[in-house]
Amino acid sequence: MVVPKEAWKGAGSRPVVAFNPGTLGLGSQCAFSKQLAGVFQDEYEGENIAALLKAGYAVAATDGPGYLDGQTHPYVSGADAGHALLDIVRSAPALPGSGLDARTKVGLWGYSEGGAASLWAAQLAASYAPELNVVGDASGGVPGDLKVVAKGLNGGAFAGFLVDAVVGLAASHPAMPFEELLNDQGRDTVKKAKSLCLVGTVTALALQKLENNTTGGLGLEQIYALKGSDGRTWGQVIDEQKLGAGVGRKGAGARYEIGFPVLQYRGLAEEVIPTATQDATRKSYCASGISTRWKLYPGEHLTTDQLAVSDTVGWLGDRFAGRPELGNCLLP
């Protein structure tokens, strides 16, 4: 939790932004709080927080669950991520010296893994944290459909993210088969993944294929068909993480009702997360009647996060000021 030293000069009480960083890796040493403390000095996420503080907003940033000793971060597990982000911001007013009002305006923001987390927080806010006065969510680089993402990552340059996803979802779904599916290479791959941060994940686990890490050379479709002790298949578990499914505006009777505007964005040169799933998430939101603004930036996955900082902070500022947002869903 970080609060600017300068007094809040805007109307009402100082707003707070619940911020979820992008992928950091599964190692316990990779937690965002340790980076903010200077262990790693993540310059990119630091720019986002610095811009929010400069605008006068308080920032409640989450590590996400599972970074304690003996635990595994449940990477890309939607409900876990959304709950963690809502929990960090709902606890912010209770921190000594925060000066925050319990009903102050709240913004949500994240990119990549963080974008999925903030969008899940948006979907869960009405049911999980109805006391929060959430006025907007900004989510970029969103891996909306993990089946589409997995197909694009398997065996490729960014296969480490798929490894993290498999490990993370296994941790959050203990009823599903996992350890028994691994061969010797698979056990070694998982051990590496649990010890690495972002750069190590990308470099050490590049080109990994699920088929080479499982007994019998199981591929994605074969794994999706496997059932857990609760009767669900892996495919059903993955589908439950899909963003934009079951959403609707406030009062629509949807499973996930969202009563505030949403900003979604991606890079034109995106090379990590298939653009098809990012575009599909935006279209699902628009089709559900949720006020959605869509922005494209001339960057690849990493640089798009920085390119969007100024626009995103400004967009959140408009939500805090109560300015209307009708979205631009009519754009192709």
Phi, psi and omega in degrees: 000126180230132179236132178302148179289327182288146178295147178289127184253359181275182179286146178068201180273161181299128176288163179228141177251124173275116189245132177241119181292166174285187183305130179244342186106165186269343182300141182299334179286353185268357184307142185298325180298327178287327176294317179295331179282356175102006180292319181240336181056068178289102187293330185286308179295330177298325178297319180298312182292320179300320180294322178294317180294320178299326178283353177097006184268146171284154181231125173248104183257141183250147169284336194084165182285160168088013179263009176278158180303134178085358179248163176241131178297122181282068183307129179061017172278107193303305183297319179301314182293314181296318179296319181297319181290320177291324179296319183294324182278330178288337179272346186302315182297337182279349180289132180303130177085000182292325182071011184270143175272142182298337180253018179296161181288139184239133171246151178244142181206137174194161180224141180064238175305320178294327177294320175295319180297315182291326177288325174294322176298320177298318181290329185264349189303315185296324183268325186269324183222062184295343180285343181284141178264069181284128183244355179179154177228135175243122183225123180239156177056044192279122173278079191291319181240108187292337176291319177295317180296315182299318179299322181285332184271328188302118179081003184259187184296333182249032182298338178302328178292325177292319177301313179300321181294317179297314181295316182295317180289328175295323179294323182272353180227071185296346178284348184269147178295136180211289184304320183290348179271347187274139169266188183300318178296320180297318179295322177293320179297316180295319178300317178297313183302320183288350183251353191255152170262188191306304185298316179296323178299315182292315186281315186284335185248012177299144175072006177295138176242138179304322183301329181275352184249000183240151176293134181077008177062045183293132176262183185302309184297323178293321179293320180301331184278347183287139182259149174264180182292345178267003177091349178279152174267162175300325179298321178293319178299316180295318180296330179294342179271358185290126179276146179090355178269128178076021180265158177193163179287166182304130179088000183280347182080013179285164178298318179241102181266134181237119184254027180213162181289157180231136172251128175235145181207159177206171178267146178290334180255027180307128183235358183255306183257122182309130182295335181300320181284328177293317178295322182293324178296315178300316182295324178296319179295316179297317181295336181272359177085010178278131179298112188230127174254137185239130179227142176243142181235150183277050182228169171269194192299312185288311186289335179299325178302316180287322180299333185269354188301306184299314180298318184292316177298320177295319180296317177296322178300321176296323178291319179295328180279355178080016180287144182291150176224109182267349181079179178223044183296342181284347176291149180292000000 
